[in-house]
Amino acid sequence: MPKEKQILDVPDYMTVRELAELMHASPIEVMKQLIANGIMASINQQIDYDTAAIIIEEMGFTARPLREVEEEARRVELEAQRPKWRKELYEAEERTKLQRRPPVVTILGHVDHGKTSLLDAIRKTKVAEGEAGGITQHIGAYQVDHNGQTITFLDTPGHEAFTAMRARGAQGADIAILVVAADDGVMPTTREAINHARAAGVPIVVALNKVDKSNANPEVVKQQLSDLDLTPDEWGGNTLVVPVSAKTKMGLDNLMEAILLVSEEADIVANPNTKGGGVVLEGRTETGRGAIATLLVQNGTLRRGDVVVAGLSSGRIKMMFDERGRQIQEAGPSFPVSIMGLDTPPHAGDRFEVTKDVKEARALVETRQQESSSGESSAPQALTLEDFFRRMQQADAKELLLIIKVDVQGSLEPVVNSLEELTNNEVKVHILHADVGNITENDINLASASGAIVIGFNAEADTMAERAAASVGVEIRTYSVIYQMIEEVQKALKGMLDPVYEDKVIGLAEVRKVFKISKVGQVAGSYIRDGIARRNAKARILRNGKTLAENLSVSSLKRFEEDVREVRSGFECGISIDRFNDFHEGDLIEFVVRERVLI
Ligand code: GDP
């Protein structure tokens, strides 16, 4: 068989020298060939593709136009990019399936400003209309009709519930009604609520409540709202401020109008023609009925008989009810329902989805269980000041989000200003919320939901906040000197802040008997006196109160011949330590892990 000819990629024009180089031939040889074909050309003369191709063929190669090769490469590259535009096309197609859905509204505001009263007033006046005698059940949400349009109200007022849900990765509401009592005005929690709604990107409608009261002063409140960038539309701003009275039920229709007006501008849509999914509003167990979950359908249509996974709960929907306790067969987007049929009650804020069958549901729950026991979770990854720069480099973060708590009003402005001034061309320092007082669980929830860091200036975290921060991995940094705070944040923005680590003893074992095993060496038969012995921790050996050796690797940890990852206090186990074969009875082994310290 003749040897296959080598293929050479030839440009449209090239010099004689380049042609020679391409064939690894001498230019003289090429020039001779050219002369043989009647072409006189000097070494630096350009020849066209056709001429070059003739010479190439005569010298035993195959010519191929470089242009074609390049076009093919471009085609391949385009093909590689195609999934992206296909995806966009698909998304555009998906969008055409989207339809408007009722807005979901939550009520926020300061305590005693009338959130509960307003929810009740709306429910009583609007729900009962045309539904005489209709008893509403508490299912975490209810719907009202206004001029043929539906609005869904979430029943749990306050931004705490709202943000806790966001911290679990779900956003329940599309619009926030901020209740401000006209006789009391803007209060700390009002400001907090505004910032929580803003951090969630949820538009705010203000309900100026208690206008029936003689000491109501709506104009003062409007001024306070303007100072917080919620300028009423009658003053030329963008915020709808509706005077209402939950007591006399005055202004409720106007409030509904305002909600619908705002919802028209917001992109409140869903695809009703797909399987149902959304968020859990509540989970509880009722005697005789088992686990009851109230769900807000956010997309698709949920049907009786569907198999649902909600957090770590799953099951087939046996029965489904609306807010009036009526059995229903299906529920579309923005509809609140309660369902029976789950194996356990899910948690508020868990997302739910419909699976193909029970098998798929079980598999999904199992994966989630494994993830939660190995510490992985689908919740947004917590951010620390130290890794901010790294994420910034990866273009994950272009904004450093901060929540600031200070001890006294006088420090608020200087602290906020000095931190905001650190904004530069690459990164913006954005303060989600700043206020006077201790760091609370609310602050942690907001940080967790938004990927923010909490800074306390002469302000400490309360116990609940500390616990919450540890469990969701939110970073709290406290300072008492302004320049130190600025310096550290500045360092973080420049990627110069090094994490600080500290050794922490997590377990203590007492050596009770020493065994010698050939090839393995010494095994210390031990009793765990305190904490946990972990296979992947480092070991420190103590004898008579003195450290003999430390930073040693645990080469094996066994319970009854079986390798285990950890052994808890009160249990016995066999421990071998890498490169340590001098155990005595009575020695102590400390198990040490290196932990990042949050300053
Ligand atoms: P929440 O803490 O924000 O849920 O406030 P509530 O709904 O519990 O109301 C606090 C107090 O204000 C209660 O005593 C209500 O009766 C009263 N209240 C609520 N709305 C109005 C109103 O429009 N007018 C008057 N006069 N009192 C109201």
Residues whose N, C-alpha, C, O or C-beta is under 5 A from the ligand:
A	BS01	GDP	H110 V111 D112 H113 G114 K115 T116 S117 L118 N209 K210 D212 K213 V244 S245 A246 K247
